[in-house]
Amino acid sequence: MYASVRDDLRNTLDEIRAAGLYKPERVIGTPQSASVSVATGEVLNFCANNYLGLADHPEVVASAKEALDRWGYGMASVRFICGTQDVHKELEARLSAFLGQEDTILYSSCFDANGGVFETILGPQDAVISDALNHASIIDGIRLSKARRHRYANRDLADLEQQLKETQDARRRLIVTDGVFSMDGYVAPLAEICDLADRYDAMVMVDDSHAVGFVGPGGRGTPELHGVMDRVDIITGTLGKALGGASGGYVAARAEIVALLRQRSRPYLFSNSLAPVIAAASLKVLDLLESAGDLRERLNANTALFRTRMTEAGFEILPGDHPIAPVMIGDAAEAGRMAELLLERGVYVIGFSYPVVPMGQARIRVQLSAAHSTEDVERAVAAFVDARATMAG
């Protein structure tokens, strides 16, 4: 049987390669940092989610080493059997306080967190209204629920209001949006979304994975940025980006929502506990965030410099001030070719194409970090200019 299946799979893979959509994996031989070692040598890394540069921070690494001795390597259990340590409860309490929510529940990833929310709190008599550009984990989580599914155009408040009007017969309604849309760097209009939720008696959920740690005056994410921390009902996020870059996710929400998730959320009930070493290191990250104003300022400065220099050089960058800075290319094969030329020039970036982004909107998603120096940013811009010249012949 597999012989015929194998041929079909090989044909599909050949089609992916021919379309310029194949995604190879490069092997990094060093810790994650502003510069990393790959097969071609040392390169500047401009495609990591390491926004604050904490992935290899010495205090975070030291906390992880200490945690291995104190808490062990893994729990070999789910939370409700014998997989809960003090360090898990402490991290949940710290995240709740940091995000201004009543309680928090940890997951092995934010993908699992989003996968465990919707089917737990929504049923066939309910409705979920989702932004069209929400992360794949939200889309998949919604598919698992029996709730009625509605979608509104990206950040389109008029369309959102229309969906709210059309679902007024639902028992519960949940508006869900990314806080920052990962392919574009656009920020959701949370204040206006909360206003509509109040007007139409709906709940609000935000996946703030690309914001927590560095967006907002205290790094508490898009709800803090928009002044609606007390009006968002559910926040999901990850420990795998600005908060140290390891793995793990969470749902921070109203107390009753978290309590029900602990009883019925399948990714929580049937997945091993978050490794204690990650929980302990994440506590150190939260300590560092209390005095991370200089890191956020450096990140903002690097972001502004890159966006300004690239615009001056004639590149099309989607507007905004987020450290996700998409350099629009259009053609998938050209985006891949430019990424390869940039790697040859010592700048590690990735071309994003369909199905990750819409067809014809291929791009190189540059991500700035507080770990980058001004010289790093200038070097990246120069490499883009040189790669473009090479492609033009």
N, C-alpha and C positions, 0 to 999 in steps of 0.2 A: 504493500500500500504506500509506504513512504516514498518510494521511487518517484511516483507521479507527483506527490506533494512536493518533494524536493525540487523537481523541475519547475513547478509553478512558483515556488519561493525564489528560486534562482532568477527566473524571468522578472519577477517583481523587483528584486534587488538590482538587476541590470537596468530596469526602467528608471529606478530611483537615481542610479549613477548617471545615466544618460541625460536625465533632466537637470543634473547639477544639484541634486537635493540630498546626496549621500552625506552622512555626518560621521566622519572619522573621529576617533578618540585619540588625543595626544597624551602621551605619558609624561607626567611631571616628576622630576627626580629630586625635588626639594620641598620644604614646607611652603604652604601658600603665603605669598607675600607680594610686594609691589613688583619684584622681579623674581622669576622662577627659572629653573633649568629644564629644558626640553631636549629632544634629540639633536636639534640644530645649535644648541648652546644656551647661554643665558639670555633671556628676553624680558622685556617689560610686560607685565600682565595687566591688560586693560579690559578683561572680560570676566572678572570674578565679582561675586556679590560681597566682597570683603570691604564694605564701605568705610568702616572705621579703622581698618588695618589691624583688627584684633585677632585674626586667625593664628598668628604666630607671636602674639604679645607675650613677653616673658612671664608676666604675672599670671596670665591665663594658663600657660603651659605648666608653671610651677604648681598651680592649684590642681590641675589635672593629675600631675604626678603624685601629689599628696593624697588626692582622693583615691587613687588606685590602692595605696597602702591601707587607707582607712575603710573604704567601702567595698573594695574588690572590683573585679572586672565587669561582671554582668549579674543579673538577677535570676536568670533561668526560670522566670515566672511572669505571669501577668500580675497586674496590681492587686486585684482582689483576692488572690490566693496567697502568695508570700513574696510579692514583688514591690512592696512599699517600704522605703526607708525614710528616716528623718530628712535626708537631703532632698527627696522628692517633694515632701510636704513643705519644706522651707522654700524651695524654688517656686512652688505654686503660690505660696503666700506673698513672696517678693514680687512676682509678676503681677499679681492682683493689685498690690499697692502701687506698683510702678505705672500700670495702665489705668488705674482708677476704676477697677471693676470689683465686684463682690467676691468672686471666686475664680479659680483657674484650674484647668485639668490638662495634664501633659499627655502628648501623643508621641509616637516614634517619628512622625514627620507632620508638616502642615498639610501635606496631601491627605494623610490619614485623618487629621483633624477636620478638614473640609468634607472628607468622605463620611464622617461619623455624625455630623450635625443634623442634616436635613431629614433623614429618615427617622431620626429619634424624636424630633419635636414637631414634625409636620405629617399630616395624614391626608387621605383623599379629599377631605372637606376643606383643605387649606390651599393656599396659593403661594408660590415663590416667584418673585419678580427679579430677574437677574440682568445685570449689564451685559451687553452683547460681547464685550471684550474681556470678560472675567476669565481668570486662570482656569486651566484645564481641570484642576482638582475640584473647583467649584462646580463646573459643568458635570463632571462625573458624579460628584456627591448629590447633585440635584437629581440625576438619573436614577439613583438608588432609592429615592423617596417616591411615594405615591401622590405627592402633592401636584396640583395643577401647575404647569410650567409656563411662565410668561417671560418675555425678553424685551428690554428697551434698548434703543440705540445708545451707543457709548456716550455717557455723560449728558444725555438729552433729557432734560427735566420735563419738557412738554410731553415727550413720549412716555416717560415714567408716570406722569400724572394720568395719562390716558389709560395705562395699564392698571393703575390703582382704581380708577373709575369703573373699569370693566370687571374688577374682581371684588366688588363690594359685598357680594353674597358669600364670600369665603369666611370660614370660622376664624382663621388666622391668616395674616399676610406677612411675609418676610421679604424685605428689600435687601438684596445682597450685591455688594460691589467690592472690587479691589480698591484699596486706598490709593495705591499707585499702580498703574497698568504697566506690566513688566516689559512689554515690547515697545512701548511708546514713551514711557516716563511721564505720562499725563497723570495729574492728581484729580481724584474724584471730588465733586462739589458737595462735600458732606453736610455743610450747614443747610443748604437748600434741600438736600435729600431728607435730612431730619425734619425740616419744616413740612415737607410733603407727608412724611410718615406721621407726624402729629396730626395733620389735617385729616388724614384718611385712616387713622388708627392702625398703623402698621408697625412692625418691628424693623430694626435696621441691623444688618450684619456687615462687617468690614473685614476683608483679608488684608492685613497691613504688613505683609511680609517684606515689602520693599520700602518700608518707612520707619518701622520701630528701631530705635537706637539713634537716629540722626535727623528725622523730620520733626519739626515742632521745636519750641524753645528749649524744652527739656529732653528732647529725643523720644517723646512718647507717641510719636506717630501722627497720622493725619487727623484723628479726632482732636488731639491737642492743637495741631496747626489751625484747625477751624473752630476751636472753642466749643466742641460738642462731646467732650469726654463723658459727660453725665447723660447724654442722649443716645448713645450707641448701645444697643442691647447685647451684641455679640462681637467680639474681636477674635479673629484667628491670626496666627502668625507662626514664625519659624525661629528657631535658635541657629539656623544654618546659614544666615546671611550676616547682617551687621553684628549680631550678638555672638560673635565668636566663630561662626562659619562651620560648625560641626554638623550636627543633625538634631532632630527633635522639633516638635511643634506643640502648639497649645491652643486651647479655647479659653478665653477670659470673658466672663459673661455674668449675667444675673445669677444669683445663688441657686435658684430653682432649676435653671437651665443646666448648670454644671452638675447639680445633684442628679438630674435625670440622665445626663450623659454617662455618669459613672455607673448607672444601673443598666443602660440599654444601648450605649454606643458600641457597635460591633468592633471597629478598629481598636478601641480602647480595651474592650473585654477580651479580645482574642489575639492581642499582640503583646510581646514581651515589654516589660517596663523599660523606660528610657535608661540607658546605661548610667550608673551612678557617677562615673567620671565626667560625663557630659553635664549632668545636673550640677555637680559641684563647680565645674569650670564656669558654667553659666551664672552661678551666684557671684563669682569673681567679676564677670563681665558687668553685671548689674552694679557692683561696687564701683567699677571704673566709669560707668556711665554718669554717676553722680558728679564727676569732675571732668567730663569729656567735652566741655565747651570748646576747648582749643582744637580737638579733633574734628568736631562738627564745623568749626570755622575754617579749618584747613580744607576739609572736603568741599565746602561751599566755594572757597576760593579756587580750588582746582577745577571744579565744575564750571564756574564762570569763565575761567581762563580758556579752557578747552573749547567751550561753546563759542566764545568770542573769536578765538584764533581760527577755528574751522570755518566759521561764517565768513570771516574776512578773506579766507582762502578760496571761497566760492563753493564750499560743500553745502548740501542741503541737510540741515539737522532739524528734527521735529522740535517745535518751540517748547520752552519750559526752563526750569532751573533745577531739575532733578539730576543727580549724577548718572542716571541712565540717559545717555545721549545718542540716539539712533542716527547714524549716518546713512541716509537713504541712497540706495543704489538702483533698485528697480528689478533688474534681471538677476535671477538666482545664480547663474553661472558666473556672471561678472562679480557678484558679491563674494563668491567663493574664491575667485581668482585674486581679487584685491586682498582678501584675508591672507592668502598664501604669500603674496608679494610683501605684505606688511610683516609677516613672520620672518621672511628673508632679511628684512630691515630691522629686526630685533624688537618688533611690537606684536604681541600675542593678542589677537582678537578673533572673533568668529563671525562668519556670515550667517544670517538667519534668513530662511526662506520657507516657502510653503511646505508642510502645513502649519508650521509654527507661527507664521504671519500670512496674511492674505496673498494670493497669487499676484505677482507683478509688483509687490511691495517689499522685495528683498532688501536687506539692510545689514550694516555692521553695527551691532549694539555695543557701543563703547561704554564702559562703566568706570567712573572715577573712584578713587579711594583717598582717604586721608593719608595713607602710606606713600602716595606718590609725591615726588618733589616737583617744584616748578620746572626744573630741567627735564624731568620725565615727561611732563605734559607737552612741553615745547618739542621734545624729540618725537613724540607720537604724532603731533601735527605735521612736522617735517616729513615723517615717514609716509603719511597719507598723501601729501603733495607729491612726493617722489613716486609713490606707487601709481597714482593717477597718471602721471606723465608717462610712465612705462606702459601702462595699459593703452594710452592714446597713441603709442608708437612714436 
